[in-house]
Amino acid sequence: MSDTSPTTPEPYRIPDGDLDDLASTLAKTMAEVRQHGALLDRLGSDPVPVAGQHTDDTPAAEAADADRAEGSASVFILALGGDPYAAELAALSDWVNYLLLPVYGREISSSRPWCTRWHEHPEAVARLHALWLAWQQLTDAEAGLSGPSTWHRDHLDQALVHLRAPDGPFAACTTSPTRPNHRVLITPAPEQSGTTA
């Protein structure tokens, strides 16, 4: 006689090493989704008027004056403030933590310092944001097959040289992974005009 009782399937076990890979892949995918969401939000907002472009009967000179009065919009993080800055910094942080550092982070040393609190260094935020904007443009399919190479040569290499230089923005921060450190270097104070004694 044959056994006709239903059999319980064996649970499928994923090796722990594969779980780490899956977790990493999921984290990268989630970061990309957040980046795409931020990009879609930016693209979905009101378009920035192009200087000299006007759709009504207003003369071009008056339209240009109105554009200057309103101020030009920028996608650069240092031109943002409040919630837009916080949202852009969060998206940038995902890109830095889940793509840039795992691939290009390299070892920390006295000749290549790094700071885990890089977002507190204005120069680092500015350089990393510019690097991320270039990455978004040059890794897009419209950039062509040489886009990623151009990004490495013209953007990544230059940014890392400046960020991780011994006298760069992280000079007073971590130079050894076993001794974490963080200190924002003081920048020169702007000259005050019209000071009295």
Secondary structure, 3 states (H helix, E strand, C coil): CCCCCCCCCCCCCCCHHHHHHHHHHHHHHHHHHHHHHHHHHHHHCCCCCCCCCCCCCCCHHHHHHHHHHHCCCCCCHHHCCHHHHHHHHHHHHHHHHHHHHHHHCCCCECCECECCCHHHCHHHHHHHHHHHHHHHHHCCHHHCCCHHHHHHHHHHHHHHHHHCCCCCCCCCCECCCCCCCCCCCCCCCCCCCCCCC
